[in-house]
Each structure stands twice: as structure tokens, then as C-alpha cells.
Amino acid sequence: MPQNRYIRQTALKEFGPESQARLKVAKILVVGLGGLGVPALQYLNAMGVGTLGLVEGDCIDIHNLQRQVLYAENEVGKSKISIALKKLQAQNSETQLQSHPTYLTTANALEIIKAYDLVLDASDNFGTRYLINDACVILNKPFIYGALHGFEGQVSVFNYNNGPTYRCLFPTMPNPEEVPNCDENGVLGIIPGIIGSFQALEAVKVMTGIGEVLAGKLLVYNGLTQHTMKIGLHKVVRAEQITELQDSYELSQCSTIPEIAAKAFAVLSNSAQIIDVREGHEYELKHLIPSVHIPLVELKANLGKLDFTKPIYFICQSGKRSLRAAAIALEYYPKSVIFSVEGGMQKLLQYDVATT
């Protein structure tokens, strides 16, 4: 490979050949190959990070393409990690790419993370973030945090140089009804690219020692106004006192709710009692035939309209709100047969189901 590949960054006196050499021996793990992970990986790979680990168990869906710009239309349905590996290798053949085709779990987190210098959290759910935090505290590894909501994003660096951890900012996991996600609330396609790039920049700074790392600070970015602000974070000593992982990082109120796989549900969907708990605009766009529309916020007031002598299947866009709906119904009718459709409409539409 030509020696001048990285000349545009080694020419910077604040960076230089010394920082490039540090990148070459750096080992960075990226958890999640979605909206945040894609831009972060592409830039880290292009800039010459020696070893990149990829953790992902999902496949490409059509709705990913609006923001996950590494993937193409003809790759829908294929493994994200297999496609990413091919394209990243073509981008920079010098990088050592380590593939972990799985989701991060309590069973594998410590084993996977211990081989890397730093973790870049590009996940999209609270459970994985808390798992990454706790594993990094146990292993004394820094991690780069990124999160999205609508037109906004957040970035910080946790567990770095004795600084605050994620639990210093958010001590405990939220309740299911408090959890927003881009599947249900939306995200403007370019915002993950901006936040993922911020995360990559912080990873480079941590690995090379240049600049001021976002440790002890939360950067909040608003894409509509191009406004950024930094919020100071305080270290909480008890948040560091983690010596082992929890048994589970599932949202507590949803962990015992029965779920039915989308593929299995597709077989019986034309004759089942289906309650769609999405918002009105989502339901009108596309819904199952037959299904009854009761938005989640109106469910308690309308439980009397349901036939609890028959199985009830709750569905939403991605499977999160339906879990909460099932929990509400079981609270009032604990002996009923109630399911949440796993993966929601996003998964179900992969199969032959009747919609309007």
C-alpha cells in the first residue's frame, strides 16, 4: 500500500505519524451495524484503525436504507455483517476485521469486549447500552456512547480516565413506556451519520491522545437548528461498583410477556383477534386484515371491548409497544391467553399476510 495513503492526516502537526501509528495498533469494537455503526465504521476503517470488531446479528431491511448508507437495495434480506465485511475490506485491505455475527448478550459480552481497547456503542436499545456499560466497567474499558431521537443526537465518552460511566447519567433502566426508539418515533436519515461520525472522532481522540475527549460531558446536537450544547456530568462512585453482569438486561416489565414469532403469527393472522396499538397515522398507512385499532394510550379505557375468552395478539411497529400493551392486558386479565407479535409489522410484512 502506498505510504502516502494517510498523508492528509499525518500532515496535521497535531496528529502526525505518531498518531497514525497509534491508530494502526488500536483495536476498536463497534456494537451494531445500523445508522450509527455504519458511518463510524467507514471512517475508522478509512483512517487506518488496525483492528475493527463488528457485532451484529440482524439482516438488512428496506427501511434501513434511508440512513444505513453502506447497504443497497439488492442486499435487502442479507446479513448486515457479511455485507459490511466485504465492503469494509474493499475500502481498506490493511484493516484486520473481526466478525462477531451475533447480538451482544450477558453470555458473550465479557469474552468479546476483553479483546479490544475501546467499545463504540452503536446499539439502538437501552438493554444493550447498560450491558456494554457494565461490561466496560468490569473490564476497565472506555466506551463511546451515541443515541438518536428524531432530529437530535447525543454523544459522550464513558469510563475513560476514571471519568463518569453511563450509569452516572442514567442510574437505572427506564420502564418500557418511557422508551423511545427510531422504529416508532422516527429519525431523520442524516442525523445518524452526523452522530456516528462524532462517535468515530471521539474514538480516534481516545486512541491517539489528541484533542479534548468528551469524558464527563454530554454533547447534545439538534439538526434542525444546528445547535449544540455540552452538559457536564458528575461521577457517581456507586455506579463504578459493578463486579458482575446482571442475569438479564431486558426491560423488566416486558421480560415475562409471551411473544409469538412473526413467521408463526403470519400463519394464523387471518383468523386471529388482533389489536393494533400503533398511532392512527401508522395504522392508516398499512394494517392487517382483520385487526382492531386501539392506540396504546387508549388501551386501558377500551379493554372492555376485547374478548378475553379467546387468544389476543397485540401488534405495533417493532414489537415494543405491543409488549407494553400485553403487560397492561395481563395486569387486568391475568388468566387470559395474550401474546405480543415479536418484531411487529416490520417483521410481519416479510411474510404473506393480508393488509390494507
C-alpha positions as CSV (number, residue, x, y, z in Angstrom):
1,M,0.0,0.0,0.0
2,P,1.4,3.5,-0.9
3,Q,3.0,5.2,2.1
4,N,1.1,8.4,1.4
5,R,-2.4,6.9,1.9
6,Y,-2.9,8.8,5.2
7,I,-0.8,11.9,4.3
8,R,-3.7,14.2,4.6
9,Q,-4.0,13.5,8.3
10,T,-0.3,12.8,9.1
11,A,0.4,16.2,7.7
12,L,-1.5,17.8,10.6
13,K,1.1,18.8,13.1
14,E,-1.4,18.0,16.0
15,F,-1.8,14.4,14.6
16,G,1.3,13.4,12.7
17,P,2.9,10.0,12.1
18,E,2.8,9.2,15.8
19,S,-0.9,9.3,16.0
20,Q,-1.2,7.3,12.8
21,A,1.0,4.6,14.4
22,R,-1.3,4.5,17.4
23,L,-4.3,4.0,15.2
24,K,-2.6,1.1,13.4
25,V,-2.3,-0.8,16.7
26,A,-5.7,0.2,18.0
27,K,-8.4,-2.4,18.5
28,I,-12.0,-0.9,18.4
29,L,-15.2,-2.9,18.8
30,V,-18.3,-1.5,17.2
31,V,-21.6,-2.9,18.5
32,G,-24.4,-2.5,16.0
33,L,-24.1,-2.0,12.2
34,G,-27.0,0.3,11.8
35,G,-27.4,4.1,11.5
36,L,-24.6,4.9,13.9
37,G,-22.3,1.9,13.3
38,V,-22.2,2.3,9.5
39,P,-20.6,5.8,9.4
40,A,-18.4,5.2,12.4
41,L,-17.0,2.0,10.8
42,Q,-16.5,3.6,7.4
43,Y,-14.4,6.4,8.8
44,L,-12.5,4.4,11.3
45,N,-11.7,1.9,8.6
46,A,-10.7,4.6,6.1
47,M,-8.5,6.4,8.7
48,G,-6.3,3.3,9.4
49,V,-7.5,1.7,12.6
50,G,-5.6,-1.5,12.8
51,T,-8.3,-3.8,14.1
52,L,-12.1,-3.3,14.0
53,G,-14.5,-5.7,15.6
54,L,-18.1,-5.9,14.3
55,V,-21.0,-7.2,16.4
56,E,-24.4,-7.6,14.6
57,G,-27.0,-10.3,14.3
58,D,-29.6,-8.6,12.1
59,C,-30.3,-8.6,8.4
60,I,-30.9,-5.6,6.1
61,D,-34.4,-4.4,5.8
62,I,-35.8,-1.9,3.2
63,H,-36.5,0.7,5.9
64,N,-32.8,0.6,6.9
65,L,-31.6,2.1,3.6
66,Q,-32.8,5.6,4.4
67,R,-30.0,6.0,6.9
68,Q,-27.7,3.0,6.7
69,V,-25.9,4.0,3.6
70,L,-23.4,1.1,3.4
71,Y,-26.2,-1.1,2.1
72,A,-28.0,-1.3,-1.2
73,E,-31.5,-2.3,-2.4
74,N,-30.3,-5.6,-3.9
75,E,-28.9,-6.6,-0.4
76,V,-32.2,-6.4,1.5
77,G,-32.7,-9.6,3.4
78,K,-28.9,-10.4,3.6
79,S,-26.8,-10.4,6.8
80,K,-25.6,-6.9,7.7
81,I,-22.3,-8.2,9.0
82,S,-21.5,-10.2,5.9
83,I,-22.2,-7.3,3.6
84,A,-20.3,-4.8,5.8
85,L,-17.2,-7.1,6.0
86,K,-17.0,-7.3,2.2
87,K,-17.4,-3.5,1.7
88,L,-15.0,-2.5,4.5
89,Q,-12.4,-4.9,3.2
90,A,-12.7,-3.4,-0.2
91,Q,-12.4,0.1,1.3
92,N,-9.2,-0.7,3.2
93,S,-7.5,-4.1,2.8
94,E,-5.0,-3.4,5.6
95,T,-7.6,-3.5,8.4
96,Q,-8.0,-6.6,10.4
97,L,-11.7,-7.1,10.6
98,Q,-13.0,-9.4,13.3
99,S,-16.6,-10.7,12.8
100,H,-19.0,-11.4,15.7
101,P,-22.2,-12.4,13.9
102,T,-24.4,-12.3,17.0
103,Y,-26.2,-9.9,19.3
104,L,-24.3,-8.8,22.5
105,T,-25.6,-10.8,25.5
106,T,-24.7,-11.5,29.0
107,A,-23.2,-14.8,27.8
108,N,-20.8,-13.3,25.4
109,A,-20.2,-9.6,26.3
110,L,-17.2,-10.0,28.6
111,E,-15.5,-12.5,26.3
112,I,-15.9,-10.3,23.2
113,I,-15.1,-7.0,24.7
114,K,-12.0,-8.0,26.6
115,A,-10.1,-8.4,23.3
116,Y,-10.5,-4.7,22.4
117,D,-9.2,-1.3,23.6
118,L,-12.4,0.5,23.3
119,V,-16.1,-0.1,22.6
120,L,-18.2,2.1,20.3
121,D,-21.8,1.7,21.2
122,A,-23.9,1.9,18.1
123,S,-26.8,-0.1,19.5
124,D,-30.4,1.1,19.5
125,N,-31.8,-0.1,22.8
126,F,-31.3,0.5,26.5
127,G,-30.6,-3.1,27.4
128,T,-27.5,-3.3,25.2
129,R,-26.3,0.1,26.4
130,Y,-26.5,-1.0,30.1
131,L,-24.8,-4.3,29.2
132,I,-22.0,-2.5,27.4
133,N,-21.6,-0.1,30.3
134,D,-21.4,-2.8,32.9
135,A,-19.0,-5.0,30.9
136,C,-16.8,-2.0,30.3
137,V,-16.7,-1.1,34.0
138,I,-15.8,-4.7,34.9
139,L,-13.1,-4.8,32.2
140,N,-12.0,-1.2,32.7
141,K,-12.6,-0.3,29.0
142,P,-13.8,3.1,27.8
143,F,-16.8,3.3,25.5
144,I,-18.2,5.8,23.1
145,Y,-21.9,6.5,23.6
146,G,-24.3,7.6,20.9
147,A,-28.1,7.9,20.8
148,L,-30.7,9.3,18.5
149,H,-34.2,10.8,18.7
150,G,-35.9,12.5,15.8
151,F,-33.8,15.4,14.8
152,E,-31.5,15.1,17.7
153,G,-28.5,13.1,18.9
154,Q,-26.3,12.6,21.9
155,V,-22.6,11.7,22.3
156,S,-20.3,11.1,25.3
157,V,-17.3,9.1,26.3
158,F,-17.8,6.9,29.4
159,N,-15.5,5.1,31.8
160,Y,-12.5,7.0,30.4
161,N,-9.6,8.0,32.7
162,N,-11.6,7.5,35.8
163,G,-14.5,9.6,34.5
164,P,-18.2,9.1,34.7
165,T,-20.0,6.0,33.5
166,Y,-23.3,5.6,31.7
167,R,-25.0,4.8,35.0
168,C,-23.8,8.1,36.4
169,L,-26.1,9.7,33.8
170,F,-28.8,7.1,33.8
171,P,-28.6,5.0,37.0
172,T,-31.3,2.5,36.2
173,M,-33.1,1.2,33.1
174,P,-36.3,3.0,32.2
175,N,-39.8,1.5,32.2
176,P,-41.0,0.2,28.8
177,E,-43.4,3.0,28.3
178,E,-40.6,5.5,28.8
179,V,-38.5,4.1,26.0
180,P,-38.4,5.9,22.6
181,N,-36.8,4.3,19.6
182,C,-36.3,5.3,16.0
183,D,-38.5,2.5,14.7
184,E,-41.6,4.0,16.3
185,N,-40.7,7.7,16.7
186,G,-38.6,8.2,13.5
187,V,-35.2,9.7,12.8
188,L,-34.1,12.0,10.0
189,G,-31.8,9.9,7.8
190,I,-28.7,12.1,8.0
191,I,-28.7,12.5,11.8
192,P,-27.2,9.0,12.5
193,G,-24.5,9.9,10.0
194,I,-23.6,13.0,12.0
195,I,-23.7,11.3,15.4
196,G,-21.9,8.2,14.2
197,S,-19.2,10.5,12.8
198,F,-18.9,12.3,16.1
199,Q,-18.5,8.9,17.8
200,A,-15.7,7.9,15.4
201,L,-14.0,11.2,16.1
202,E,-14.1,10.6,19.8
203,A,-12.7,7.1,19.3
204,V,-9.8,8.5,17.3
205,K,-9.1,11.0,20.0
206,V,-9.1,8.4,22.8
207,M,-6.8,6.1,20.8
208,T,-4.3,8.8,19.8
209,G,-4.4,11.2,22.7
210,I,-5.2,14.2,20.6
211,G,-7.7,16.9,21.4
212,E,-10.2,17.1,24.3
213,V,-12.2,13.9,24.8
214,L,-15.9,14.2,25.6
215,A,-15.4,12.5,29.0
216,G,-17.5,14.0,31.8
217,K,-19.6,15.8,29.2
218,L,-22.7,15.0,27.2
219,L,-22.9,16.6,23.7
220,V,-26.5,17.3,22.6
221,Y,-26.9,18.1,18.9
222,N,-30.1,19.5,17.2
223,G,-30.1,19.0,13.5
224,L,-32.9,21.4,12.9
225,T,-31.2,24.4,14.4
226,Q,-27.5,23.2,14.1
227,H,-27.3,23.9,17.8
228,T,-25.0,22.0,20.1
229,M,-24.6,22.2,23.8
230,K,-22.5,20.4,26.3
231,I,-23.8,19.2,29.7
232,G,-21.4,18.5,32.5
233,L,-21.7,15.0,34.1
234,H,-20.8,14.2,37.7
235,K,-19.1,11.0,38.7
236,V,-21.2,8.7,41.0
237,V,-19.0,6.3,42.9
238,R,-21.6,3.6,43.3
239,A,-22.0,3.5,39.6
240,E,-18.5,2.1,39.4
241,Q,-19.1,-0.6,41.9
242,I,-20.0,-3.3,39.4
243,T,-18.2,-6.6,39.7
244,E,-20.5,-8.9,37.6
245,L,-23.1,-8.7,34.9
246,Q,-26.8,-8.8,35.7
247,D,-28.8,-12.0,34.9
248,S,-30.8,-10.1,32.3
249,Y,-30.8,-6.7,30.6
250,E,-34.3,-7.0,29.3
251,L,-36.8,-4.2,30.2
252,S,-38.2,-5.5,33.4
253,Q,-41.9,-5.1,32.8
254,C,-41.7,-6.8,29.4
255,S,-39.4,-9.8,30.2
256,T,-42.2,-12.2,31.1
257,I,-44.7,-11.3,28.4
258,P,-45.4,-14.2,26.0
259,E,-44.3,-13.4,22.4
260,I,-45.1,-15.1,19.2
261,A,-42.6,-15.1,16.3
262,A,-43.8,-13.1,13.2
263,K,-43.4,-16.2,11.0
264,A,-45.6,-18.3,13.2
265,F,-48.2,-15.5,13.6
266,A,-48.4,-15.0,9.8
267,V,-50.0,-18.5,9.5
268,L,-52.9,-17.6,11.8
269,S,-53.2,-13.9,11.3
270,N,-56.3,-14.0,9.0
271,S,-58.5,-15.5,11.8
272,A,-56.9,-14.2,15.0
273,Q,-58.1,-11.5,17.4
274,I,-55.5,-8.8,16.6
275,I,-55.2,-5.5,18.4
276,D,-53.0,-2.9,16.7
277,V,-51.7,-0.4,19.3
278,R,-49.9,2.0,17.0
279,E,-50.8,5.6,16.4
280,G,-53.6,6.5,13.9
281,H,-51.3,7.6,11.1
282,E,-49.3,4.4,11.3
283,Y,-52.4,2.3,11.2
284,E,-53.9,4.1,8.2
285,L,-50.7,3.7,6.3
286,K,-50.9,-0.1,6.4
287,H,-52.6,-2.6,8.8
288,L,-53.6,-6.2,9.0
289,I,-56.9,-7.6,7.9
290,P,-58.6,-8.2,10.2
291,S,-57.3,-6.1,13.1
292,V,-58.8,-3.7,15.6
293,H,-57.1,-0.3,16.1
294,I,-56.7,0.8,19.7
295,P,-53.7,3.1,20.3
296,L,-51.6,2.2,23.3
297,V,-52.6,5.3,25.3
298,E,-56.3,4.4,24.9
299,L,-55.9,0.7,25.7
300,K,-56.9,0.7,29.4
301,A,-60.1,2.6,28.7
302,N,-61.0,0.1,26.0
303,L,-60.2,-3.3,27.5
304,G,-63.9,-4.0,27.8
305,K,-64.2,-4.2,24.0
306,L,-61.8,-7.2,23.8
307,D,-62.9,-10.8,24.0
308,F,-60.7,-12.3,26.7
309,T,-62.2,-15.7,26.2
310,K,-60.2,-16.0,23.0
311,P,-56.4,-15.5,22.4
312,I,-55.5,-11.9,21.8
313,Y,-52.5,-10.8,19.7
314,F,-51.1,-7.3,20.2
315,I,-49.1,-5.8,17.4
316,C,-47.2,-2.5,16.8
317,Q,-44.5,-1.3,14.5
318,S,-41.4,-3.0,16.0
319,G,-42.7,-5.1,19.0
320,K,-42.0,-2.7,21.9
321,R,-45.4,-1.1,22.3
322,S,-47.2,-4.4,21.9
323,L,-45.2,-5.8,24.8
324,R,-46.4,-2.9,27.0
325,A,-50.0,-3.5,25.7
326,A,-49.8,-7.2,26.6
327,A,-48.5,-6.3,30.0
328,I,-51.4,-3.9,30.6
329,A,-54.0,-6.5,29.5
330,L,-52.4,-9.3,31.6
331,E,-52.5,-7.0,34.6
332,Y,-56.3,-6.8,34.4
333,Y,-56.9,-10.3,32.9
334,P,-54.1,-12.4,34.2
335,K,-55.6,-15.8,33.2
336,S,-56.1,-14.8,29.6
337,V,-54.1,-16.0,26.6
338,I,-52.3,-13.0,25.3
339,F,-49.3,-12.6,23.0
340,S,-47.1,-9.8,21.6
341,V,-46.1,-10.2,18.0
342,E,-42.3,-10.2,18.0
343,G,-40.8,-7.7,15.7
344,G,-44.2,-6.1,14.9
345,M,-45.2,-5.0,11.4
346,Q,-41.7,-4.6,10.3
347,K,-41.0,-8.3,10.6
348,L,-44.5,-9.5,9.7
349,L,-44.5,-7.8,6.3
350,Q,-41.8,-10.1,5.2
351,Y,-44.4,-12.9,5.1
352,D,-47.6,-13.4,3.1
353,V,-50.2,-11.5,5.2
354,A,-53.3,-9.6,4.3
355,T,-53.0,-5.9,4.7
356,T,-54.8,-2.7,3.6
